[in-house]
């Protein structure tokens, strides 16, 4: 499969009896073990992917460096029409985008997968060095294990950096990658990147913004490993892949041929040899691991990284920006609704609010009069990590309230850096209509709400992938015998992402806390969590901070798991169901603390949604809109929780140290020192 960022293979025949070594590095839960298992299955089709070795999307399974060996003649694959036996010429760069999706979703009843014709080459032996994930609890211990594995293996034909395509480049990830770039000095010419969790229907025919974002991510990652260069800068080769066992021939063909491309690159590369001289080993031993950094070391290292990336580090302590008015989105259905304009709350970056996290009762009281009361509207606080889908959720909420609204792609994240710059308030009004699907052939409605319970998996996928010529999405007609639904107004407090990629976590936290105190009352606190992001140490610490801040408000917390592929949600997919259950348990425990449900602990509600799906698939859009309705219904049903504005609670919140606070103090000192030297 040709990659989005093209690279050239040297098509030379491998010498016999030579072993090709591949080092696999990457963040925890990026898909390293899944990659190794699928390579083993590609090389030996009878090999079954061992699910017990794979992570659950939340916690890592790989604790030690492991070596796997396999042989392959590197076959390529093709798809064919089962009725005629003819090969299907699949070119994602040509044809209609929806036709490509149809082909991707076509099941093995109609098309098949087979090895492409051609001469069979000799089998080649591969050694795959799989490593524990970066950014784990035992990072230093596992780093030592990884370095030992690299030194003992010595020779590498390919160093593959595995990156979750949905993961932002947070500070901790950048620091970990820079650490390994130092370890791998002298071996960097054989580096390549593999972007995992790539939805083929999005990345085979990518939008210009998505394609540019991926190219920029590759250039950024390449800079970390290449460091200062003279002359033209060339990014490393890259691949995109979806590691899946779905019985979709085209998807399997794309995956198998991408695995072949990766192994071919290993074969074509001359090996790079680790220098095991005592001098180089001493150099490696002197490299400090990021988890051992003090605040100043961390900031100096990050400053170096951002300088190499040619990124303008934002001045955290700049003046605050005046508020701007935002329009309210009003449902334009049969029931009239009224609403008022709200304001955009810009990031308060005064020195006091950043360094001291200063929160005063007077400041909150002064603004409380401008905040609508719980009686006038249902208030929803939206919290979540950078790139977890908060902005996408807000756009779809506006679309739900006003079907004529066009989603603003410019405000959505690119999977790389933070996009939401400030805390924002906006309102929508809706009578909470439900949606349904009509089969165009029969005129009958389809029971979409129980879609997951459909016995036959083929029928399940047929419904999901059905297009507008087959199904129609429509609003459910209200029962005339029932009282009409009242129009409800909702106030959303949309927040910047946690673990911000621009070094503003402390400033953002102070601003969010200030707005929580200002709003006072919440019918729903919605925590958005990407179903594809691991629960790393930095992520957990950030959530624990907000769990402490929101003490007394936990009863109205609910979780929204985003980036959930609806195609995985059939009841027969037991692994997927168990993974989501474990994830919900792990994230709930952060806010529940040590008090289990059986002892009176809170049982948090949760929802799943796929906001990246095609807008031209009616059943998927119906699922999205009805999920949004359920979220809003929960906000209406909940009794509001009210922030304790007593001075003692304000003091308690003040005393909570943000996990990035000490880093900020060092950051300010370091920047002041740099400015003084420059002057």
CORHURA-V844111 format. One record per residue. N is the residue number from 1. PHI is phi in whole degrees, 0 to 359 (* if undefined). PSI is psi in whole degrees, -180 to 180 (none if undefined). Layout:
BEGIN
N&PHI&PSI, N&PHI&PSI
END
This chain:
BEGIN
1&*&127, 2&292&142, 3&267&160, 4&297&-38, 5&253&109, 6&285&153, 7&213&161, 8&253&132, 9&263&144, 10&271&104, 11&278&69, 12&253&150, 13&285&133, 14&287&142, 15&294&149, 16&291&152, 17&65&17, 18&261&140, 19&258&134, 20&251&125, 21&256&133, 22&236&122, 23&266&128, 24&247&115, 25&238&153, 26&166&167, 27&297&153, 28&303&139, 29&69&18, 30&283&-21, 31&114&23, 32&294&-49, 33&293&-39, 34&300&-39, 35&299&-49, 36&299&-43, 37&297&-40, 38&287&-32, 39&295&-42, 40&299&-39, 41&289&-36, 42&296&-45, 43&290&-37, 44&230&94, 45&305&-22, 46&283&-12, 47&290&131, 48&260&130, 49&301&125, 50&276&100, 51&296&-25, 52&292&-18, 53&272&-16, 54&274&146, 55&292&163, 56&262&14, 57&87&-11, 58&242&-51, 59&241&151, 60&280&152, 61&253&-29, 62&276&110, 63&259&-21, 64&225&157, 65&293&134, 66&229&146, 67&247&133, 68&238&144, 69&239&142, 70&205&164, 71&233&146, 72&205&147, 73&268&8, 74&58&57, 75&287&150, 76&260&160, 77&237&159, 78&218&161, 79&251&150, 80&218&157, 81&280&122, 82&292&-29, 83&289&-44, 84&258&-20, 85&80&-1, 86&279&148, 87&289&138, 88&269&121, 89&277&101, 90&260&109, 91&235&102, 92&294&-16, 93&279&-9, 94&236&156, 95&91&172, 96&288&140, 97&300&-40, 98&288&-31, 99&295&-37, 100&296&-42, 101&298&-41, 102&301&-43, 103&293&-38, 104&299&-38, 105&273&-5, 106&294&132, 107&266&176, 108&286&0, 109&292&-32, 110&253&-35, 111&232&156, 112&234&169, 113&242&133, 114&210&158, 115&297&139, 116&289&145, 117&294&155, 118&147&170, 119&294&138, 120&270&123, 121&274&169, 122&294&149, 123&292&142, 124&245&141, 125&265&135, 126&238&142, 127&246&120, 128&250&116, 129&261&100, 130&269&138, 131&238&156, 132&298&158, 133&288&145, 134&288&161, 135&63&49, 136&248&174, 137&299&-41, 138&260&45, 139&303&-43, 140&293&-45, 141&298&-45, 142&289&-33, 143&298&-41, 144&297&-38, 145&294&-41, 146&296&-46, 147&298&-41, 148&300&-41, 149&295&-39, 150&295&-45, 151&294&-41, 152&288&-32, 153&283&-40, 154&71&-55, 155&255&132, 156&224&131, 157&271&-20, 158&205&135, 159&244&106, 160&259&116, 161&267&114, 162&267&127, 163&229&126, 164&295&120, 165&297&-21, 166&267&-7, 167&278&132, 168&286&158, 169&274&84, 170&284&167, 171&302&-44, 172&297&-38, 173&292&-41, 174&297&-42, 175&296&-42, 176&296&-42, 177&293&-37, 178&293&-35, 179&302&-47, 180&286&-25, 181&295&-33, 182&289&-42, 183&301&-40, 184&270&18, 185&303&130, 186&94&-11, 187&245&3, 188&289&-17, 189&294&-19, 190&256&22, 191&278&144, 192&214&161, 193&246&141, 194&238&117, 195&267&117, 196&260&175, 197&58&31, 198&273&119, 199&286&117, 200&299&-32, 201&290&-15, 202&262&-37, 203&259&-7, 204&282&-32, 205&230&63, 206&287&151, 207&292&163, 208&299&-40, 209&296&-43, 210&293&-40, 211&295&-42, 212&294&-41, 213&297&-41, 214&291&-39, 215&296&-40, 216&293&-37, 217&296&-41, 218&296&-41, 219&295&-40, 220&296&-47, 221&295&-38, 222&296&-37, 223&298&-38, 224&299&-40, 225&273&-31, 226&278&-32, 227&69&-159, 228&297&130, 229&230&150, 230&256&144, 231&84&-159, 232&291&143, 233&260&126, 234&244&119, 235&292&158, 236&289&160, 237&299&154, 238&215&156, 239&226&156, 240&236&144, 241&205&152, 242&242&110, 243&274&103, 244&215&157, 245&251&16, 246&300&141, 247&277&60, 248&242&106, 249&305&-42, 250&292&-42, 251&298&-44, 252&296&-38, 253&297&-45, 254&298&-44, 255&296&-48, 256&299&-42, 257&288&-28, 258&291&-41, 259&300&-40, 260&298&-44, 261&301&-41, 262&296&-47, 263&292&-35, 264&297&-38, 265&296&-40, 266&298&-41, 267&292&-39, 268&283&-22, 269&281&134, 270&292&144, 271&292&147, 272&254&140, 273&248&128, 274&291&130, 275&284&112, 276&256&23, 277&293&157, 278&300&-34, 279&295&-44, 280&289&-36, 281&294&-36, 282&295&-40, 283&301&-46, 284&297&-41, 285&296&-27, 286&277&-10, 287&287&119, 288&284&136, 289&279&141, 290&305&-32, 291&290&-14, 292&264&-2, 293&292&144, 294&275&178, 295&302&-42, 296&291&-43, 297&299&-40, 298&298&-46, 299&290&-36, 300&295&-41, 301&294&-42, 302&294&-37, 303&299&-41, 304&297&-44, 305&298&-49, 306&292&-32, 307&296&-42, 308&292&-31, 309&280&-5, 310&59&38, 311&261&139, 312&277&107, 313&292&130, 314&283&141, 315&283&114, 316&291&-34, 317&264&37, 318&279&174, 319&289&152, 320&287&154, 321&261&138, 322&300&154, 323&291&156, 324&232&151, 325&278&143, 326&240&145, 327&280&152, 328&269&140, 329&269&123, 330&243&137, 331&294&129, 332&256&43, 333&269&-153, 334&283&-14, 335&251&125, 336&292&140, 337&228&147, 338&240&153, 339&202&168, 340&240&158, 341&288&149, 342&238&177, 343&244&159, 344&265&123, 345&267&106, 346&285&159, 347&296&118, 348&280&108, 349&247&30, 350&291&147, 351&306&-38, 352&297&-42, 353&287&-20, 354&272&-55, 355&281&-45, 356&264&-8, 357&54&41, 358&290&125, 359&229&118, 360&249&146, 361&297&-39, 362&298&-42, 363&297&-39, 364&289&-41, 365&294&-34, 366&295&-29, 367&259&-10, 368&297&-31, 369&295&-24, 370&276&-8, 371&268&128, 372&299&147, 373&280&166, 374&297&-28, 375&290&-28, 376&274&-26, 377&199&157, 378&275&131, 379&255&133, 380&233&121, 381&264&129, 382&246&117, 383&240&151, 384&173&163, 385&292&156, 386&308&133, 387&69&22, 388&271&-4, 389&105&18, 390&296&-48, 391&294&-38, 392&297&-41, 393&300&-45, 394&297&-40, 395&296&-41, 396&288&-30, 397&297&-42, 398&296&-39, 399&294&-39, 400&296&-43, 401&290&-35, 402&225&98, 403&302&-18, 404&276&-8, 405&290&136, 406&261&128, 407&297&130, 408&273&101, 409&293&-22, 410&291&-21, 411&266&-3, 412&273&148, 413&290&164, 414&251&9, 415&82&3, 416&241&-57, 417&234&164, 418&295&143, 419&245&-39, 420&285&118, 421&266&-16, 422&206&161, 423&287&132, 424&230&146, 425&246&138, 426&208&162, 427&239&148, 428&230&155, 429&233&136, 430&201&151, 431&267&16, 432&57&60, 433&289&148, 434&267&157, 435&241&155, 436&218&167, 437&244&136, 438&245&131, 439&284&117, 440&297&-29, 441&285&-39, 442&255&-18, 443&76&5, 444&270&150, 445&281&151, 446&255&135, 447&282&84, 448&285&-31, 449&296&-26, 450&251&31, 451&300&-41, 452&296&-20, 453&271&-4, 454&302&128, 455&294&-47, 456&276&123, 457&295&-34, 458&298&-46, 459&298&-38, 460&301&-50, 461&289&-32, 462&298&-42, 463&296&-48, 464&302&-41, 465&270&-1, 466&299&140, 467&263&180, 468&293&-22, 469&284&-11, 470&251&-36, 471&230&151, 472&238&134, 473&267&128, 474&214&159, 475&284&138, 476&293&131, 477&287&126, 478&299&146, 479&289&117, 480&297&-21, 481&280&-11, 482&259&153, 483&298&145, 484&292&147, 485&285&138, 486&284&150, 487&280&132, 488&247&139, 489&256&136, 490&239&135, 491&253&122, 492&256&135, 493&251&98, 494&269&132, 495&243&154, 496&297&162, 497&288&143, 498&290&159, 499&53&49, 500&305&144, 501&274&-3, 502&247&27, 503&65&36, 504&237&20, 505&302&-40, 506&290&-44, 507&297&-42, 508&296&-43, 509&299&-45, 510&298&-41, 511&293&-43, 512&296&-46, 513&299&-42, 514&299&-40, 515&286&-30, 516&296&-45, 517&295&-35, 518&290&-42, 519&288&-38, 520&74&-47, 521&238&135, 522&225&130, 523&275&-23, 524&205&136, 525&244&106, 526&259&117, 527&260&114, 528&272&133, 529&226&123, 530&292&131, 531&291&-6, 532&251&0, 533&259&134, 534&285&161, 535&269&83, 536&280&172, 537&300&-48, 538&297&-38, 539&294&-46, 540&298&-45, 541&299&-40, 542&295&-44, 543&294&-38, 544&298&-35, 545&299&-49, 546&289&-29, 547&298&-38, 548&289&-42, 549&300&-40, 550&272&17, 551&306&131, 552&94&-10, 553&246&4, 554&296&-21, 555&299&-26, 556&256&17, 557&278&140, 558&218&157, 559&248&140, 560&242&114, 561&268&113, 562&263&174, 563&58&30, 564&269&115, 565&288&115, 566&302&-28, 567&296&-20, 568&271&-3, 569&267&10, 570&293&146, 571&299&-21, 572&285&-16, 573&275&78, 574&296&-39, 575&300&-42, 576&295&-45, 577&298&-43, 578&292&-37, 579&298&-45, 580&295&-37, 581&295&-44, 582&295&-39, 583&297&-46, 584&297&-38, 585&296&-42, 586&293&-44, 587&286&-33, 588&295&-38, 589&300&-30, 590&296&-41, 591&270&-25, 592&280&-28, 593&77&-148, 594&271&1, 595&269&108, 596&290&164, 597&300&-39, 598&297&-22, 599&257&18, 600&98&7, 601&292&158, 602&287&135, 603&258&107, 604&279&136, 605&287&157, 606&211&157, 607&228&157, 608&235&146, 609&205&153, 610&234&94, 611&274&-1, 612&264&-2, 613&289&161, 614&297&139, 615&285&-8, 616&259&15, 617&249&99, 618&303&-41, 619&296&-42, 620&296&-44, 621&295&-34, 622&295&-43, 623&298&-43, 624&298&-50, 625&293&-39, 626&288&-29, 627&292&-42, 628&300&-40, 629&298&-43, 630&296&-38, 631&296&-46, 632&293&-36, 633&298&-37, 634&296&-40, 635&298&-38, 636&290&-40, 637&288&-30, 638&289&139, 639&286&139, 640&294&143, 641&261&140, 642&244&132, 643&293&133, 644&287&111, 645&270&9, 646&294&149, 647&302&-30, 648&292&-36, 649&287&-37, 650&299&-42, 651&295&-38, 652&299&-45, 653&294&-40, 654&302&-34, 655&281&-9, 656&280&116, 657&278&128, 658&291&141, 659&299&-20, 660&260&7, 661&295&-46, 662&294&-30, 663&294&-35, 664&294&-40, 665&300&-46, 666&296&-36, 667&297&-44, 668&295&-43, 669&297&-43, 670&295&-42, 671&293&-39, 672&296&-40, 673&295&-42, 674&297&-40, 675&294&-39, 676&294&-41, 677&294&-38, 678&293&-33, 679&287&none
END
